Amino acid sequence: MSADELSTPLGQKRSRLRRFRLPFTVTQAIATLLGLFLLAFVGFALFNDDPLGGEPIAHITLKPPTPDEAKEAAAAADKANGAKTEKTERAAAKDAALPGQKTITIIDGSKGTRQDVVVSAGNDDKADTPPAEPAMAGGINPRLLEQSRYGMIPVMAGALKPFSAYAMSTDAERAKADRMPTIAIVVTGLGVGAARTNDAVIKLPRAVTLAFTPYGADPGKLVEQARAKQHEVLLQIPMEPFDYPDNDPGPQTLLTSGAPEQNLDRLNWHLSRIQGYVGLSNFMGARFVATEAAMQPIIREAAKRGLGYLDDGSAPRSVAPALAKSLAMPFARADLAIDSVPTGGEIDKALARLEGLAKERGLAIGTASALPLSIERIVSWSKSLESRGILLVPLTTAMLKSKST
């Protein structure tokens, strides 16, 4: 009896045919096929030389142009180039015209060609007149500016100085000031508060000089508005006070401990903040203006650039008067601060003292902040000033009068 017969259940006979079995399962077969597919894909990606990397490709059939089409395209190109050349030549001819000349265009009626010819304008007296001085926005003369690392700063152009170019007095007004007692008032600390600055620009008489600090969101625009109202403009330079840094004038303050090169670099930063000012003034700075070694390079630089200097009179030991005199630069020193006590009565008394000084010496200079009360009292006081025999003048007029006397 065979082993198969022994394993067959009782009562049954084992089939003569044996069932065929695969040597692997269906899962194993699927996994093997996936592996082969992945291996083939990796091999194709590594060894196939396809510079386009599978990007889409479009096949376009280009048909060469016919001889007639080629001729038409060439003719169109020649026409365009001829028009461009003619236009360029005409523009060059017009640019070549000098003052006292004009350019006329002659058109050939048969061919349609154009020719520009420069001829005399018919006014020989004006033919040699030089072109007008170019001007920037707000009447700023570009010849009186030079580029610094921070922007444009003032400079002299031959004998022309910013001090005289941006002065707001006429020769007739200066001649009148020489014959009368005069007062100059400088309102300081402008540029930071736009509303307060606008009040000063609009309400104060045009003879009042406005001094701007280099700070504020857009001091240049405010200065343009002031100059449009014919106010002379000063730039206040922050300088070290005795209680610095507890009392800090602001960024880029000139310091007695700083090297001259450092202070001059900071000065250039301040000079670039606005344009069109006639001179400089100290903003605080009691310690700095009393230190000759620190102050001398600043005054020398201001004189070299054709600017004046106003000492606000707050530091009795200031060396600015002596330094300015040695350089023969326009200079003035304020006699008093009008609103040091900011009440209506005290401001009126200070203005009366200015009148007394003007009648006694022929000239007096006062400073004031842009407090609404100060502006109000100055406006009211100035209305009847000339009837009392005293003339309100811009600062440059006071500086020139002081220098002449």
Sequence and secondary structure as in RCSB ss.txt:
>XXXX:A:sequence
MSADELSTPLGQKRSRLRRFRLPFTVTQAIATLLGLFLLAFVGFALFNDDPLGGEPIAHITLKPPTPDEAKEAAA
AADKANGAKTEKTERAAAKDAALPGQKTITIIDGSKGTRQDVVVSAGNDDKADTPPAEPAMAGGINPRLLEQSRY
GMIPVMAGALKPFSAYAMSTDAERAKADRMPTIAIVVTGLGVGAARTNDAVIKLPRAVTLAFTPYGADPGKLVEQ
ARAKQHEVLLQIPMEPFDYPDNDPGPQTLLTSGAPEQNLDRLNWHLSRIQGYVGLSNFMGARFVATEAAMQPIIR
EAAKRGLGYLDDGSAPRSVAPALAKSLAMPFARADLAIDSVPTGGEIDKALARLEGLAKERGLAIGTASALPLSI
ERIVSWSKSLESRGILLVPLTTAMLKSKST
>XXXX:A:secstr
  HHHHHS TT    SS     SS HHHHHHHHHHHHHHHHHHHHHH   TTTT            HHHHHHHHH
HHHHHHHHHHHHHHHHHHHHT  TTEEEEEEE TTT  EEEEEEE S GGGTT        GGG  GGGEEEETT
EEEE  BTTB HHHHT    HHHHHHHHHS EEEEEEEEESS HHHHHHHHHHS TTSEEEE S SS HHHHHHH
HHHTT  EEEEEEE  TTTTTS   TT B TTS HHHHHHHHHHHHTS    SEEEEEE HHHHT HHHHHHHHH
HHHHTT EEEE S  TT  HHHHHHHHT  EEE  EETTSS SHHHHHHHHHHHHHHHHHHSEEEEEEE  HHHH
HHHHHHHTTTGGGT EE  HHHHHHHHHH 
